[in-house]
């Protein structure tokens, strides 16, 4: 009976240990599962806010901006937010708590010198990590810049694929892309090498602290103030301490990298649009649709005016043609009417209402336009035709296609399916 009781105790402890390990993993997975909705919702909210903000910015911003680089900035920024949400709450705070608990246990079980050496080691480790990580951020920024350049060149080249083929410039485009990627390669190598320096330094600090504490424990065993069990216990606690400390160093580096990636995205959110609705802007009250340009002056650059004292009136039912050489300002007139830009001087009115006093949406909603370039979204032809009026019915879309004399062509395509005609180009 006594033998059974003796055997029952370690078996119970072993089972309890196994259950504890299992519950540790279960609770960790539950935390991830429960926080998933919160984290993903936050990421979606930031991404949507950035997307909407980009569409609210002026045409000037988008003409000056490189689309490929911009998409890369947003992609890295969103990933940075995801990393911060995942690690800040469930990794860093528990790790800091674990470090404090181990320091307190060492102090309580042994003497203040063990706690002091541990504290100095941790302080040195953290200080070194902070200083060196800040120093190597310049390599991460250089990587981001070169990555944006390479992505911009790739996107531009692929968007203008036909032009590249016309002029037989495949090798030229490959050379430009390779040049940008070479810059990224050089910056990445410097970043990886500097990371190795960080890891080696951190390892040196941890090893120095570990050796000091083990030496103190060994001398305690020799002098008889500590047992061999105490020596093993100190070693166990140190391992328990330095593993999360090393992880904390890794997480901090990743956090600084994520903050660097997020920095450019938040700078975009700080940009204010050149053309904004006035606080008291009203809705366009469309009556007849008379458009009037009165002594309009405008230039994309103040040093180079495009339109000078332009005046004309387009009455309902009239066809007004604006002709002139390239650069004369023909496209500029439509952009001003849509309020992509505001005039420098003069006024533009619709039914005697200055467009600058109206909301941009109400003005653009009242105007129909056929762009110079044929635009097909990466969706169905049905979607592209319906883009001017997303709520239009299939019958209305087909009627518009018939008026444009493309309905029969669309239906003759092998992939055409009504009402979701496939966009084969």
Secondary structure, DSSP 4 states (H G I P E B T S, - for coil): -HHHHHHHHHHHHHHHHHHHHHHHHHHHHHHHHHHHHHHHHHHHHHHHHHHHHHHHS-HHHHHHS-HHHHHHHHHHHHHHHHHHHHHIIIIIHHHHHHHHHHHHHHHHHS-HHHHHHHHHHHHHHHHHHHHHHHHHHHHHHHHHHHHHHHHHHHHHHHHTHHHHHHTT-HHHHHHHHHHHHHHHHHHHHHHHHHHHHHHHHHHHHHHHHHHHHHHHHHHHHHHTSS-HHHHHHHHHHHHHHHHHHHHHHHHHHHHHHHHHHHHHHHHHHHPPPSS---TT-B----SS--EEEEEEEE-SBTTB-SEEEEEEEE-TT-------STTSSHHHHHHHHTTSS--SEEEEEETTEEGGGB-HHHHHHT-----SS----SS-HHHHHGGGGTT--HHHHHHHHHHTT-HHHHHHSTT--SSS-----
